[in-house]
Amino acid sequence: YWLVSFSSCCLFVLFNPFISIWIGKGYVFNTFVVAVIVLNFYIYQIRRPVLTFRDALGIYWYDRYVPIIESGLNLVISIFLARQIGVSGALLGTIISSLLTNVWIEPLMLYRHGLKSKTIQYYCKLAGYSVVAVIHIAVVQLLVLTVTAKIRNTIISFVVMLLATIVFFNVVFVAFFFKSHDFKLVWKLMANIFITVK
């Protein structure tokens, strides 16, 4: 979760500044388009642990029709939304079709047929973490913009944005989660790995 939310935060904060340096300010996207791109990235990456477990357990049979349904929904919704709101509509169609199929069906099949347990805790945790990620990114964006408001040089501004994003994200992340069971578990695991390597 940390890696996905951190990558999403960096993408959201640094996407347009990077484009501005690379090919000019005339090619930057509006905030809505960037948000849709980041959300699409977040949803895809947050599914990876479930897919990894599914692949390891070899339980492909139970959700064999999901890709067909998801592709059909994606095509119809993306075409409709692309005509309404442009490029962001196509990405939004991908997000909606994923939310209607993969995001909830894949964990359901994994927990029901692989892990033999209920999915409600997973869904609640995923929803909670996703809400926290949105708040997290918004807070970091506000802090980064405040720090770089008076910097005129675009390259220096980008470097400061990058460093500020790394620092602010991790400070806010620790503030949110340092008392949680998951954070303590990961911290203990990392400490054990460090001790073993050392």
HURASUL-V130150 format. One record per pair of residues at least 24 apart in sequence whose C-alpha atoms are under 8 Angstrom apart, sorted by the first residue. I is the first residue (numbers start at 1). J is the second residue. Records with the same first field share a line. If there is no record, write none. Layout:
I: J, J
This chain:
1: 46, 129
4: 42, 45, 46
5: 42, 133
6: 169
8: 38, 39, 41, 42, 137
9: 137, 140, 165, 169
10: 162, 165, 166
11: 38
12: 38, 137
13: 141, 161, 165
14: 158, 161, 162
17: 154, 158
18: 158
21: 154, 155
32: 88
33: 88
36: 88, 91, 92
37: 88, 91
39: 95
40: 91, 92, 94, 95
43: 95, 103
47: 103
50: 106, 107, 110
51: 106
53: 110
54: 110, 114
57: 114
59: 110, 113, 114
62: 109
63: 105, 106, 109
66: 101, 102, 105
67: 102
69: 101
70: 97, 98, 100, 101, 102
71: 97
73: 97
74: 98
136: 169, 172, 173
137: 169
140: 165, 168, 169, 172
141: 165
143: 168
144: 168
